[in-house]
């Protein structure tokens, strides 16, 4: 129940992803992500601006939007990501990732993990 309410808050009106954030959430100009290469056991921090794409291993990670609670920016981050595996030319993730609940909507890839740390608001 709480999970559905949280997703409804984040996604309200998200059919058009590039619209204003719902009340209580603010749009950020970028996000901090972390990637993990599970085979090499190597983690990397990734900084992205909204609209930018970065290559991470065989993945292309694009940040569409990042939102955060306006009253407490450090408390959580909601990022809309599009992740493509270039080796098979296939979208492997498209949707919202939530920093405090990464397993709620996670990338399912045999080699890489990518998750949101926080929005970049400075």
C-alpha distances in whole Angstrom, upper triangle without the diagonal:
4,5,5,6,9,10,11,12,14,15,16,19,20,22,25,24,27,26,25,22,20,20,20,20,24,25,27,30,30,28,28,27,28,30,31,33,32,36,38,35,36,33,34,32,32,32,32,32,30,32,34,34,35,36,35,36,36,33,33,30,30,28,27,25,24,22,21,20,23,24,23,24,24,21,19,20,18,21,22,24,26,28,31,33,36,38,37,36,32,29,27,24,23,20,18,18,16,19,17,15,17,16,13,16,19,23,24,28,30,32,30,27,26,23,23,24,24,25,29,30,34
4,5,5,6,9,10,11,12,14,15,19,19,21,24,22,25,24,23,20,17,18,17,17,21,23,24,28,27,25,25,25,26,27,29,32,31,35,36,34,34,31,31,30,30,30,29,30,28,30,32,32,33,34,33,35,35,32,32,28,28,26,25,23,21,19,18,17,20,20,19,21,21,17,15,17,16,19,20,22,25,27,30,32,35,37,36,35,32,29,26,23,22,19,16,16,14,16,13,12,15,15,12,15,18,22,23,27,30,31,29,25,24,21,20,21,21,22,26,27,30
4,5,5,6,9,10,11,12,14,17,17,19,22,20,23,23,22,19,17,18,17,17,20,21,23,26,25,22,23,22,23,24,26,28,28,32,33,31,31,28,29,27,27,27,27,27,25,27,29,29,30,31,29,31,31,28,28,25,25,23,22,20,19,17,17,16,20,21,20,20,20,17,14,15,13,16,17,19,22,23,26,28,32,33,32,32,28,25,23,19,19,15,13,13,11,14,12,9,12,12,8,11,14,18,20,23,26,27,25,22,21,18,17,19,19,21,24,25,29
4,5,5,6,9,10,10,11,15,15,17,19,19,22,21,21,18,16,17,17,17,20,21,23,26,25,24,25,24,25,27,28,31,30,34,36,33,33,31,31,29,29,29,28,28,26,27,29,29,30,32,31,33,32,29,29,26,25,23,22,20,19,17,18,17,21,22,21,22,22,19,17,17,14,17,17,19,22,23,26,29,32,34,33,32,28,25,23,20,18,15,13,14,13,16,15,13,15,14,10,12,16,19,21,25,28,29,27,24,23,20,19,21,21,22,26,26,30
4,5,5,6,9,10,10,14,14,17,19,18,21,20,19,16,13,14,14,14,18,20,22,25,25,23,25,24,26,28,29,32,32,36,37,35,35,32,32,30,29,29,28,28,25,27,29,30,31,33,32,35,34,31,30,27,26,23,22,20,19,16,16,15,18,19,19,20,21,17,15,16,14,17,17,20,23,25,28,31,34,36,35,34,30,27,25,22,20,17,14,15,13,16,15,14,16,16,13,15,18,22,24,27,30,32,29,26,24,21,20,21,21,21,25,25,29
4,5,5,6,9,10,14,13,16,18,17,19,18,17,14,12,13,12,12,15,17,19,22,21,20,21,21,23,24,26,29,29,33,34,32,31,28,28,26,25,25,24,24,22,24,26,27,28,30,29,32,32,28,27,24,23,20,19,17,15,13,13,12,15,16,16,16,17,14,12,12,10,13,15,18,20,23,26,29,32,34,33,32,29,25,23,20,18,14,11,12,10,12,11,10,13,14,11,12,16,19,21,25,28,29,26,23,21,18,16,18,17,17,21,21,25
4,5,5,6,8,11,11,13,15,14,17,16,16,13,12,14,14,13,16,16,18,21,20,19,20,20,22,23,25,28,28,32,33,31,31,28,27,26,24,24,23,23,20,22,24,24,26,28,27,29,29,26,25,22,21,18,17,15,14,13,13,14,17,19,18,18,19,16,13,12,10,12,12,15,18,20,23,26,29,31,30,29,25,22,20,17,15,11,9,10,9,13,12,11,13,13,10,10,14,17,19,23,26,27,24,21,19,17,16,18,17,17,21,22,26
4,6,5,5,9,9,12,14,14,16,15,15,12,10,12,13,13,16,17,19,22,22,21,23,23,25,27,29,32,32,35,37,35,34,31,31,29,27,27,25,25,22,23,26,26,28,30,30,33,32,28,27,24,23,20,18,16,16,14,15,14,17,19,19,19,21,18,15,15,12,14,14,17,20,22,25,28,31,34,32,31,27,24,23,19,17,13,11,13,13,16,16,15,16,17,13,14,17,20,23,26,29,31,28,25,23,20,19,21,20,19,23,23,27
4,6,5,9,10,13,15,13,15,14,13,10,7,9,9,9,12,14,17,20,20,19,21,22,24,26,29,32,32,36,37,35,34,31,30,27,26,25,24,23,20,22,25,26,28,30,30,33,33,29,27,24,22,19,17,15,14,11,11,11,13,15,16,16,18,15,13,13,10,13,14,17,20,23,26,29,32,35,34,32,29,25,24,21,18,14,12,13,12,15,15,14,17,18,15,15,18,21,24,27,31,31,28,25,23,20,18,19,18,17,20,20,24
4,6,9,8,11,13,11,13,12,11,8,7,10,10,8,11,11,14,17,17,16,18,18,21,23,26,29,29,33,34,32,31,28,27,24,23,22,20,19,17,19,21,22,24,26,26,29,29,25,24,20,19,16,14,11,10,8,9,10,13,15,15,15,16,14,11,10,7,9,10,14,17,19,23,26,29,31,31,29,26,22,21,17,15,11,8,10,9,12,13,13,14,16,13,13,16,18,21,24,28,28,25,22,20,17,15,16,15,14,17,18,21
4,6,5,8,10,9,11,11,11,9,8,12,13,11,13,13,16,18,18,18,20,20,23,24,27,29,30,33,35,33,32,29,28,26,24,23,21,20,17,18,21,22,24,26,26,29,29,25,23,20,18,16,13,11,12,10,13,14,16,19,19,18,20,18,15,13,10,11,10,13,15,19,22,25,28,30,29,27,24,20,20,16,13,10,8,11,11,15,16,15,16,17,14,13,16,18,21,24,28,28,26,23,20,18,16,19,17,17,20,20,24
4,5,8,10,10,12,10,10,9,7,10,12,11,13,14,17,20,20,20,23,23,26,28,30,33,34,37,38,37,36,33,31,29,27,26,24,22,19,20,23,25,27,30,30,33,32,28,27,23,21,18,16,14,14,12,14,14,16,19,20,19,22,20,17,15,12,14,13,17,19,22,25,28,31,34,32,30,27,23,23,20,17,13,12,15,15,18,19,18,19,20,17,16,20,22,25,28,31,32,29,27,24,22,20,22,20,19,22,22,25
4,6,7,8,10,8,9,9,8,11,14,13,14,14,17,19,20,21,24,24,27,29,32,34,35,38,40,38,37,34,32,30,28,26,23,22,18,19,22,24,27,29,30,33,32,28,26,23,20,18,15,13,15,13,16,17,18,21,22,21,24,22,20,17,14,15,13,17,18,22,24,28,30,33,32,29,26,23,23,20,16,14,13,16,17,20,22,21,22,23,20,18,21,23,26,28,32,33,30,28,25,23,21,24,22,20,22,22,26
4,5,5,8,7,9,9,9,13,15,13,14,13,16,17,18,18,21,21,24,25,28,30,32,35,36,35,34,31,29,27,24,23,20,19,16,16,19,20,23,26,26,29,28,24,22,19,17,15,11,10,12,12,15,16,18,21,22,20,23,21,18,16,12,12,10,13,14,18,21,24,26,29,28,26,23,19,20,16,13,10,10,13,15,18,20,19,19,20,17,16,18,20,22,25,29,30,27,24,22,20,18,21,20,18,20,21,24
4,6,9,9,12,12,13,16,19,17,17,16,19,20,20,21,24,24,26,27,30,32,33,36,37,36,35,33,31,29,26,25,22,21,17,17,20,21,24,26,27,30,28,25,23,20,18,16,13,13,15,15,19,20,22,25,26,24,26,25,22,19,15,15,12,14,15,18,20,24,26,29,27,24,22,18,19,17,13,11,12,16,18,21,23,22,22,22,19,17,20,21,23,25,29,30,28,26,23,22,21,24,23,21,23,24,27
4,6,6,10,11,12,16,18,16,16,14,17,18,18,20,23,23,26,27,30,32,34,37,38,37,35,32,31,28,25,24,21,19,15,15,18,19,23,25,27,29,28,25,22,20,16,15,11,11,14,15,18,20,21,24,25,23,26,25,22,19,16,14,12,14,15,18,20,24,26,29,28,25,22,19,20,18,14,12,13,17,19,22,24,23,23,24,22,19,21,22,25,27,30,31,28,27,24,23,21,24,22,20,22,22,25
4,6,9,9,11,15,17,14,14,11,14,14,15,16,19,19,23,24,27,29,31,34,34,34,32,29,27,25,22,20,17,15,12,12,15,17,20,22,24,26,25,22,19,16,13,11,8,7,10,11,15,17,18,22,22,20,23,22,19,16,12,11,8,11,12,16,18,22,24,27,26,23,21,17,18,15,12,10,10,14,15,18,21,20,20,22,19,17,19,19,22,24,28,28,25,23,20,19,18,20,19,16,18,19,22
4,7,9,12,15,17,14,13,10,12,12,14,15,19,20,23,25,28,30,32,35,36,35,33,30,28,25,22,20,16,14,10,10,14,16,20,23,24,27,27,23,20,17,14,11,8,7,10,11,15,17,18,21,22,20,22,22,20,16,14,12,10,12,14,17,20,24,25,28,28,25,23,20,21,18,14,13,13,16,17,20,22,23,22,24,22,20,21,22,25,27,30,30,27,25,22,21,19,21,19,16,17,17,20
4,6,9,12,14,12,11,10,13,14,15,17,21,22,26,27,31,33,35,38,39,38,36,32,30,27,24,22,19,17,13,14,17,20,23,26,28,31,30,26,24,21,17,15,11,10,12,11,14,16,16,20,21,19,22,22,20,17,14,14,12,15,17,21,23,27,28,32,31,28,26,23,24,21,17,15,15,17,18,21,23,23,23,26,23,21,23,24,27,29,33,33,30,28,25,23,20,22,20,17,18,18,21
4,7,9,11,9,8,7,11,13,15,17,21,22,26,28,31,34,36,39,39,38,36,33,30,27,25,22,19,17,14,15,19,21,24,28,29,32,32,28,26,22,19,16,13,10,11,10,12,13,13,16,18,17,20,20,18,16,14,14,14,17,19,23,26,29,31,34,34,31,29,25,26,23,19,17,15,18,18,20,22,23,23,26,23,22,24,25,29,31,35,35,31,29,25,23,20,22,19,16,17,16,19
4,7,8,6,6,6,10,13,14,15,19,20,24,26,29,32,34,37,38,36,34,31,29,26,23,21,19,17,14,16,19,22,24,27,28,31,31,28,25,22,19,15,13,10,9,7,9,10,10,14,15,14,17,16,14,12,11,12,12,16,19,22,25,29,31,34,34,31,29,25,25,22,18,15,13,15,15,17,19,19,20,23,20,19,22,24,27,29,33,33,29,27,23,21,18,19,16,14,16,14,18
4,6,6,8,9,13,16,18,18,21,23,26,28,31,34,36,39,40,38,36,33,31,28,26,24,22,20,18,20,23,25,27,30,31,34,34,30,28,24,22,18,16,13,12,9,10,10,10,13,15,15,18,17,15,14,12,14,14,18,21,24,28,31,33,36,36,33,31,27,27,23,20,17,14,16,15,18,19,19,21,23,20,20,23,25,28,31,34,35,31,28,25,22,20,21,18,16,18,17,21
4,6,8,11,14,18,19,20,23,24,28,30,33,37,38,41,42,40,38,34,33,30,28,26,24,22,20,22,25,28,30,33,33,37,37,33,31,27,25,21,19,16,14,11,11,9,9,11,13,14,17,16,15,15,14,16,17,21,24,27,31,34,36,40,39,37,34,30,30,27,24,20,17,19,17,19,19,21,23,25,22,22,25,28,31,34,37,37,34,31,28,25,21,22,19,17,19,17,21
4,7,10,13,17,18,18,21,23,26,29,31,35,36,40,40,38,36,32,31,28,26,24,23,22,20,23,25,27,29,32,32,36,36,32,31,27,25,21,19,16,14,10,8,6,6,7,10,11,14,13,12,13,13,15,17,21,24,27,31,34,36,39,39,37,35,31,30,26,24,20,17,18,16,17,17,19,21,23,21,21,24,27,30,33,36,36,33,29,26,23,20,20,17,15,17,15,19
4,7,10,13,14,15,17,19,22,25,28,32,33,37,37,35,33,29,28,24,23,21,19,18,16,19,21,24,25,28,29,32,33,29,27,23,21,17,16,12,10,6,5,5,5,8,10,9,12,11,10,10,9,12,14,17,21,24,27,30,33,36,36,34,31,27,27,23,21,17,14,15,13,14,15,17,19,21,19,19,21,24,27,30,33,33,29,26,23,20,16,17,13,12,14,13,16
4,6,10,12,13,16,18,22,25,28,31,33,36,36,34,32,28,26,23,21,19,17,15,13,17,19,22,24,27,27,31,32,28,26,22,19,16,14,11,8,5,5,6,5,9,10,9,12,13,11,10,10,12,14,17,20,23,27,30,32,35,35,33,31,27,27,23,21,18,15,16,14,15,17,19,20,23,21,21,22,24,28,30,33,33,29,26,23,20,16,16,13,10,11,10,13
4,7,9,10,14,16,20,23,26,29,31,35,34,33,30,27,24,21,19,16,14,12,10,13,15,18,20,24,24,28,29,25,22,19,16,12,11,7,6,5,7,9,9,12,13,10,13,14,12,10,10,10,11,14,17,20,24,27,29,32,32,30,28,25,25,21,19,16,14,15,14,15,17,19,19,23,21,20,21,23,26,28,31,31,27,24,21,18,15,15,12,9,10,9,12
4,6,7,11,14,17,20,24,27,29,32,32,30,28,24,21,18,16,13,11,9,8,12,13,16,18,21,22,26,27,23,21,17,15,11,11,7,5,6,7,10,10,13,13,10,12,14,12,9,10,10,12,14,17,19,23,26,27,31,31,29,28,24,24,21,19,17,14,15,14,14,17,19,19,22,21,20,21,22,26,27,30,29,25,23,19,17,13,13,10,6,6,5,9
4,7,11,14,17,20,24,26,29,32,31,30,27,24,21,17,14,11,9,6,6,9,10,14,15,19,20,24,25,22,19,16,13,10,10,8,7,9,11,14,14,17,16,13,15,17,15,12,12,11,12,14,16,19,22,25,26,29,30,28,27,24,24,21,19,18,16,16,16,16,19,21,21,24,23,22,22,22,26,27,30,29,25,23,19,17,14,14,12,8,6,6,9
4,7,10,14,16,20,23,25,28,27,26,23,20,17,13,11,7,5,4,5,9,9,11,13,16,17,21,22,19,16,13,11,8,9,8,6,9,11,14,15,18,17,13,14,16,14,11,11,9,11,11,14,16,19,22,23,26,27,25,24,21,21,19,17,16,14,14,14,14,17,19,18,21,21,19,19,19,23,24,27,25,21,19,16,14,11,11,9,6,5,7,9
4,6,10,13,17,20,22,25,24,23,20,17,14,11,8,6,5,6,8,11,10,12,12,15,15,19,20,17,15,12,11,8,10,8,6,9,10,14,15,18,16,12,12,14,11,8,9,8,10,10,13,15,18,20,22,25,26,24,23,20,20,17,16,15,13,11,12,11,14,16,15,18,18,17,16,17,20,21,24,22,18,16,12,11,7,8,6,4,5,8,10
4,7,10,14,17,19,22,21,20,17,13,11,7,6,5,7,9,11,14,12,13,12,14,14,17,19,16,15,12,12,10,13,12,10,12,12,16,17,19,17,13,12,14,12,10,11,10,12,12,15,15,18,20,22,24,26,25,24,21,20,17,17,16,14,12,12,10,13,15,14,17,18,17,16,16,19,20,22,20,17,14,11,9,6,6,5,6,6,10,12
4,7,10,13,16,19,18,17,14,11,9,6,5,6,8,11,12,14,13,12,11,13,11,14,16,13,13,10,11,10,13,13,11,14,14,18,20,22,19,16,14,15,13,10,11,10,12,10,13,12,16,17,19,21,23,22,21,18,17,14,15,15,13,10,11,9,13,14,11,15,16,14,13,13,16,16,18,17,13,10,7,6,4,5,7,9,10,14,15
4,7,10,12,16,15,13,10,7,6,5,6,9,11,14,16,18,16,14,12,13,10,13,15,13,13,11,13,13,16,16,15,17,17,21,23,25,21,18,17,17,15,13,14,13,15,13,15,13,16,17,19,21,22,22,21,19,17,15,17,17,15,12,13,11,13,14,11,14,16,15,13,12,15,15,16,14,10,8,6,6,6,7,10,12,13,17,18
4,7,9,12,12,10,8,6,5,6,7,11,12,16,18,18,16,14,11,11,8,9,12,10,12,10,13,14,17,18,17,20,21,24,26,28,25,22,20,21,18,16,17,15,16,13,14,12,14,14,16,17,19,19,18,17,15,14,16,17,16,13,15,13,16,16,13,14,17,15,12,11,13,12,13,10,7,6,4,7,9,10,13,15,16,20,22
4,6,9,9,7,6,4,6,9,11,14,16,20,21,22,20,17,14,13,9,10,12,12,14,13,16,17,21,21,20,23,24,26,29,31,28,25,23,23,21,19,19,18,19,16,17,14,16,15,17,17,19,20,19,18,16,15,18,19,19,16,17,15,17,17,13,15,18,16,13,11,12,11,11,8,6,5,6,9,12,13,16,19,20,24,25
4,6,6,6,5,6,8,12,13,17,18,22,23,24,21,18,15,13,9,8,10,11,14,14,18,19,23,24,23,26,27,30,33,34,31,29,26,27,24,23,23,21,21,18,18,15,15,14,15,15,17,19,19,18,16,16,19,21,21,18,20,19,21,20,17,17,20,19,15,13,13,10,10,6,5,7,9,12,15,16,20,22,23,27,28
4,6,5,7,9,11,14,16,20,22,25,26,27,24,21,19,16,13,11,13,13,17,17,21,22,25,26,25,28,29,31,34,36,33,30,28,28,25,24,24,22,23,20,20,17,17,15,18,17,19,20,20,19,16,17,21,22,22,19,21,20,21,20,17,16,20,19,15,13,12,10,8,5,6,7,11,13,17,18,22,24,26,29,31
4,5,8,11,13,17,18,22,24,28,29,29,26,23,20,17,14,11,13,15,18,19,23,25,28,29,29,31,32,35,38,39,36,34,31,31,29,27,27,26,26,23,22,19,19,16,18,16,18,21,21,21,18,20,23,25,25,23,25,23,25,24,20,20,23,22,18,16,15,12,9,6,8,11,14,17,20,22,25,27,29,32,34
4,5,9,11,15,17,21,23,27,28,29,26,23,19,17,13,11,14,15,18,19,23,25,28,29,29,31,32,35,38,39,36,33,31,31,29,27,28,26,27,24,23,20,20,18,19,18,20,22,23,23,20,22,25,26,27,24,25,24,25,25,21,22,25,24,20,18,17,14,12,9,10,12,14,17,20,21,24,27,28,31,32
4,7,10,14,16,20,22,26,28,28,26,23,20,18,14,13,16,16,19,19,23,24,28,28,27,30,30,33,35,36,33,30,28,28,26,25,26,24,26,23,23,20,21,19,21,20,22,24,24,24,21,21,24,26,25,22,23,21,23,22,19,19,23,22,19,17,17,15,13,10,10,11,13,15,18,19,22,25,26,29,30
4,7,10,13,17,19,23,25,26,23,20,17,15,12,11,14,15,17,17,21,22,25,26,25,27,28,31,33,34,31,28,26,26,25,23,24,23,24,21,22,19,20,18,20,20,22,24,24,23,21,21,24,25,24,21,22,20,22,22,19,20,23,22,19,17,17,15,15,11,10,11,12,14,17,17,20,22,23,27,27
4,7,10,13,16,20,22,23,20,18,15,14,11,11,15,14,16,15,18,19,22,23,21,24,24,27,29,31,27,24,22,23,21,20,21,19,21,19,20,17,19,18,20,20,23,23,23,22,19,19,22,22,21,18,19,17,19,19,16,18,21,20,17,15,17,15,15,12,10,9,10,11,13,13,16,19,19,23,24
4,6,10,13,17,19,20,17,15,12,12,9,11,14,13,14,13,16,16,20,21,19,22,22,26,28,29,26,23,21,22,20,19,20,18,19,17,18,16,18,17,19,20,22,23,22,21,19,19,21,21,20,18,18,16,19,20,17,19,22,20,17,16,18,16,17,14,11,10,9,11,12,12,15,17,17,20,21
4,7,10,14,16,18,15,14,11,12,10,13,16,14,14,12,14,14,18,18,16,19,19,22,24,26,23,19,18,19,17,16,17,15,17,16,17,16,18,18,20,22,24,24,23,21,20,19,20,20,19,16,17,14,17,18,16,19,21,19,17,16,19,18,19,16,13,12,10,10,10,9,11,13,13,16,17
4,6,10,13,14,11,10,8,10,9,12,15,12,12,10,11,11,15,15,14,17,18,21,23,25,23,19,18,19,17,15,16,13,15,13,14,13,16,17,18,20,22,21,21,19,18,17,17,18,17,15,16,14,18,19,16,19,21,19,17,15,18,18,19,17,13,12,9,10,9,10,11,12,11,15,16
4,7,10,12,10,10,9,11,11,15,17,15,13,11,11,10,13,13,12,15,16,20,21,23,21,17,16,18,16,14,15,12,14,13,15,15,17,19,20,23,25,23,23,20,20,18,18,18,17,15,16,14,18,20,17,21,22,20,18,18,21,20,23,20,17,15,12,12,10,10,10,10,8,12,12
4,6,8,6,7,7,11,12,16,17,14,12,9,8,7,10,10,10,13,15,19,20,23,21,17,17,19,17,14,14,11,12,11,12,13,16,18,19,22,23,21,21,18,19,17,16,16,15,14,16,15,19,20,18,21,22,19,18,17,21,20,23,21,18,16,13,12,11,12,11,9,8,12,13
4,6,5,8,10,14,15,19,20,17,14,11,9,7,9,9,9,12,15,18,19,22,21,17,18,20,17,14,14,11,12,12,13,15,17,20,21,24,25,23,23,20,21,18,17,17,16,16,17,17,20,22,20,23,23,21,20,20,23,23,26,25,21,20,16,15,13,14,12,10,8,10,12
4,6,9,11,15,17,20,21,17,14,11,8,5,5,6,7,11,14,17,18,21,20,17,18,20,17,14,13,10,10,10,12,14,16,20,20,24,25,22,21,18,19,17,15,14,14,14,16,16,20,21,20,23,22,19,19,19,23,23,26,25,22,20,16,16,13,15,13,10,10,11,14
4,7,10,14,16,19,19,16,12,10,7,6,5,8,10,14,17,21,21,25,24,21,22,23,20,17,15,12,10,10,10,13,15,18,18,22,23,20,19,16,18,16,14,14,15,16,18,19,23,23,21,24,23,20,20,19,22,23,26,25,22,21,17,17,16,18,16,14,13,15,17
4,7,10,13,16,17,14,10,8,6,6,8,10,12,16,19,22,23,26,25,22,22,24,21,18,16,13,12,10,11,12,13,16,16,20,21,18,18,16,18,16,15,16,16,17,19,19,23,24,21,24,24,21,20,19,22,21,24,23,19,19,16,16,15,17,16,14,13,16,17
4,7,10,13,13,10,6,5,4,7,9,12,14,18,20,24,25,29,27,24,24,25,22,19,17,14,12,10,9,9,10,13,13,16,18,15,15,14,15,14,13,15,16,16,19,19,23,23,20,23,23,20,18,16,19,18,21,19,16,16,14,15,15,17,17,16,15,18,20
4,6,10,11,8,6,5,7,9,12,15,16,19,22,25,27,30,28,24,24,25,22,19,18,15,14,11,11,10,11,12,12,15,17,15,16,14,15,15,15,17,17,17,19,19,23,23,20,22,23,20,18,16,18,17,19,17,14,14,12,14,14,16,17,16,16,19,20
4,6,7,6,4,6,9,12,15,18,19,22,25,28,30,33,31,27,26,28,25,22,21,17,17,13,12,10,9,10,9,12,14,13,14,14,14,14,16,18,19,18,21,21,24,24,21,22,24,21,18,15,17,15,17,14,12,13,12,15,16,18,19,19,19,22,23
4,6,5,6,7,11,13,17,19,19,23,24,28,30,32,30,27,25,26,24,21,20,17,17,14,13,10,10,10,10,12,15,14,15,14,13,14,16,18,19,17,20,19,22,22,19,20,22,19,16,13,15,13,14,11,9,10,9,12,14,16,18,19,19,23,24
4,5,8,10,14,16,20,22,23,26,28,31,33,36,33,30,29,29,27,24,23,20,20,16,15,12,11,9,9,10,13,13,14,15,14,15,18,20,21,20,22,22,25,24,20,21,24,21,18,14,15,12,12,9,8,11,11,15,17,19,21,22,23,26,28
4,7,10,13,17,19,22,23,27,29,32,35,37,35,32,31,31,28,25,24,21,20,16,14,10,8,6,5,6,9,10,11,12,11,14,16,19,21,20,23,23,26,25,21,22,24,21,17,14,14,11,12,9,9,12,12,16,19,21,23,24,24,28,30
4,6,10,13,16,18,19,23,25,29,31,34,32,28,28,28,25,22,20,17,16,12,10,7,6,5,6,8,10,9,10,9,9,10,13,15,17,16,20,20,23,22,18,19,21,17,15,11,12,10,12,10,8,10,10,13,15,18,20,21,21,25,27
4,7,10,13,16,17,21,24,27,29,32,30,27,27,27,24,21,19,15,14,10,8,6,5,6,7,10,12,10,10,9,10,10,12,14,16,16,19,20,23,22,19,20,21,18,16,13,14,13,15,14,11,12,11,14,15,18,19,19,19,23,25
4,7,10,12,14,17,20,23,25,28,26,23,23,23,20,17,15,12,11,7,6,5,7,9,10,13,15,13,12,10,10,9,10,12,13,13,16,16,20,19,16,18,19,15,13,11,14,13,16,15,12,11,9,11,12,14,16,15,16,19,21
4,6,9,11,15,18,22,23,27,25,22,22,23,20,16,14,10,9,6,5,6,9,12,13,16,17,14,14,11,12,10,9,11,12,12,15,16,20,20,17,19,19,16,15,13,16,16,19,18,15,14,12,12,12,15,15,14,15,18,20
4,6,8,11,14,18,20,23,22,18,19,20,16,13,11,7,6,5,7,9,12,15,16,20,20,18,17,14,14,12,10,10,10,11,13,14,18,18,16,18,18,15,15,14,17,18,21,20,17,15,12,12,10,13,12,11,12,14,17
4,7,10,14,18,19,22,22,19,20,20,17,13,11,7,5,6,7,11,13,17,18,22,22,19,18,14,15,12,10,9,10,11,14,15,19,19,17,20,19,16,16,16,19,20,24,23,20,18,15,14,13,15,14,12,13,15,18
4,7,10,14,15,18,18,15,17,17,14,10,8,6,5,7,10,13,16,20,22,25,25,23,21,17,18,14,12,10,9,10,12,13,17,17,16,19,18,15,16,17,20,22,25,25,21,19,16,14,12,14,12,9,11,12,16
4,7,11,12,15,14,11,13,13,10,7,6,4,6,9,12,15,18,22,23,27,27,25,23,19,19,16,14,11,9,9,10,11,14,15,14,18,17,15,16,17,21,22,26,25,21,19,15,13,9,11,9,6,8,10,13
4,7,9,12,12,9,11,11,9,6,5,6,9,12,15,18,22,25,27,30,30,28,26,22,22,18,16,13,10,10,10,11,13,14,15,18,17,16,17,19,23,25,28,28,24,21,17,15,11,12,9,7,10,10,13
4,6,9,8,6,8,8,6,5,6,9,12,15,19,21,25,27,30,33,33,31,29,25,24,21,19,16,12,12,10,10,11,14,15,18,17,17,18,20,24,26,29,29,25,22,19,15,12,11,8,7,10,9,13
4,6,5,5,8,7,7,8,9,12,15,18,22,24,28,31,33,36,36,35,32,29,28,24,22,19,15,15,12,12,12,15,17,20,18,19,21,23,27,29,32,32,28,25,22,18,15,14,11,10,13,11,15
4,6,6,9,10,10,11,12,15,17,21,24,27,30,33,35,38,39,37,35,31,30,27,24,21,18,18,15,15,16,19,20,24,22,22,24,26,30,32,35,35,31,28,25,21,18,17,13,11,13,11,13
4,6,9,9,11,12,15,18,20,24,27,30,33,36,38,41,42,40,38,34,33,29,27,24,21,20,17,17,16,19,22,25,23,24,26,29,32,34,37,37,33,30,27,23,19,18,15,14,15,13,15
4,6,6,8,10,13,16,19,22,26,28,32,34,36,39,40,38,36,33,31,28,26,23,19,18,15,14,14,17,19,22,21,22,24,26,30,32,35,34,30,27,24,20,17,15,12,12,13,12,14
4,6,7,8,11,13,17,19,23,25,29,31,33,36,37,35,33,30,29,25,24,21,17,16,13,12,13,16,18,21,20,21,22,24,28,29,32,31,28,24,21,18,14,12,9,8,9,8,11
4,6,8,12,14,18,20,23,25,28,31,33,35,36,35,33,30,28,25,24,21,18,16,13,11,11,15,16,19,19,20,21,23,26,28,31,30,26,23,20,16,13,10,7,8,10,10,12
4,7,11,14,17,19,23,25,28,30,33,36,36,35,33,29,28,24,23,20,17,14,11,9,8,12,14,17,17,18,19,22,25,27,30,29,26,22,19,16,13,11,9,10,13,13,15
4,7,10,14,16,20,21,25,27,30,32,33,31,29,26,24,20,19,16,13,11,7,6,6,9,11,14,14,15,16,18,22,24,27,26,23,19,16,13,10,8,7,8,11,12,15
4,6,10,12,16,18,21,24,27,29,30,28,26,22,21,18,16,13,10,8,6,5,7,10,10,14,13,13,14,16,20,22,25,24,21,17,14,11,7,7,5,6,9,11,14
4,7,10,13,15,19,22,25,27,27,26,23,20,18,15,13,10,6,6,5,6,9,10,10,13,12,11,12,14,18,20,24,24,20,17,14,11,8,9,8,8,11,13,16
4,6,10,12,16,19,21,24,24,22,20,17,16,12,10,8,5,5,7,8,11,12,11,14,13,11,12,13,16,18,22,21,18,15,12,9,7,10,9,8,11,13,16
4,7,10,14,17,19,22,22,20,17,14,13,10,7,5,4,6,9,11,14,14,13,15,13,11,12,12,16,17,21,21,18,16,12,11,10,13,12,11,14,16,19
4,6,10,13,15,18,18,16,14,11,10,7,6,6,6,7,11,12,16,15,13,15,14,11,11,10,13,15,18,18,15,13,10,10,9,13,13,13,15,17,20
4,7,10,12,16,15,13,11,7,8,6,4,7,9,10,14,16,19,18,15,17,16,12,12,10,13,13,17,17,14,13,11,12,13,16,17,16,18,21,23
4,7,9,12,12,11,9,6,6,5,6,9,11,12,15,16,20,18,15,16,16,13,11,8,11,10,14,13,11,11,9,11,13,16,18,18,19,22,25
4,6,9,9,7,6,4,5,7,9,12,15,15,19,20,23,22,18,19,19,16,14,11,12,11,13,13,12,13,12,14,16,20,21,21,22,26,28
4,6,6,6,5,6,6,9,12,15,18,18,21,22,25,23,20,20,21,17,15,11,11,9,11,11,10,12,12,16,18,21,23,24,25,28,30
4,5,5,7,9,10,12,15,18,21,21,24,25,28,27,23,24,25,21,19,15,15,13,14,13,13,15,15,18,21,24,25,26,26,30,31
4,6,8,11,11,14,17,21,23,23,26,27,30,28,25,25,26,23,20,16,15,12,13,12,13,16,17,20,23,26,28,28,29,33,34
4,5,9,10,13,16,20,22,23,26,27,30,28,25,24,25,22,19,16,15,12,13,13,14,17,18,21,24,27,29,29,31,34,36
4,7,9,12,14,18,21,22,25,27,30,28,24,24,25,21,19,16,16,14,15,16,16,18,18,21,23,26,28,28,29,32,34
4,6,9,11,15,18,19,23,24,27,25,22,21,22,18,16,13,13,12,14,15,14,16,16,19,21,25,26,26,28,31,33
4,6,7,11,14,15,19,21,24,22,19,19,19,15,13,11,11,11,14,15,14,14,14,16,18,22,23,23,25,28,30
4,7,10,13,13,17,19,21,19,16,15,16,12,10,7,7,7,11,12,11,11,11,14,16,20,22,22,24,27,30
4,7,9,10,14,16,18,16,13,13,13,9,8,6,8,9,13,14,12,11,10,11,13,17,19,19,21,24,27
4,7,9,13,16,18,16,14,14,13,10,10,9,11,13,17,17,15,14,12,13,13,17,18,18,20,23,26
4,7,10,13,16,14,12,13,11,8,9,10,12,15,19,19,17,15,13,12,12,16,16,16,19,21,24
4,7,10,12,11,10,11,9,7,9,10,14,16,20,20,17,15,12,10,10,13,13,13,16,18,22
4,7,9,8,6,9,8,6,7,9,12,15,18,18,15,12,10,7,7,10,11,11,15,17,21
4,6,5,6,8,7,7,9,12,15,18,21,21,18,14,12,8,7,9,9,11,14,16,20
4,6,6,9,10,10,10,13,16,18,21,21,17,13,11,7,5,5,6,9,13,15,18
4,6,9,9,11,12,15,18,20,23,22,19,16,14,10,9,8,9,12,16,17,20
4,6,6,8,9,13,15,18,20,21,18,14,13,10,10,11,12,15,18,20,23
4,5,6,6,9,12,14,17,17,14,10,9,6,7,9,12,14,18,20,23
4,5,5,9,10,13,15,16,14,11,11,9,11,13,15,18,21,24,27
4,6,10,12,15,18,19,17,14,13,11,12,14,16,18,21,24,27
4,7,9,13,16,17,15,12,11,10,11,14,15,17,20,23,26
4,6,9,12,13,11,8,8,7,10,13,15,17,20,23,26
4,6,10,10,8,6,7,8,11,14,17,18,21,24,27
4,7,9,8,7,9,11,14,18,20,22,25,28,31
4,6,6,7,9,12,16,19,22,23,25,29,31
4,6,8,12,15,18,21,24,26,28,32,34
4,7,10,14,17,20,23,25,26,30,32
4,7,10,14,16,19,21,23,26,28
4,7,10,13,16,18,20,24,26
4,7,10,13,15,16,20,22
4,7,10,12,14,18,20
4,6,8,11,14,17
4,7,10,12,15
4,7,9,12
4,6,9
4,6
4
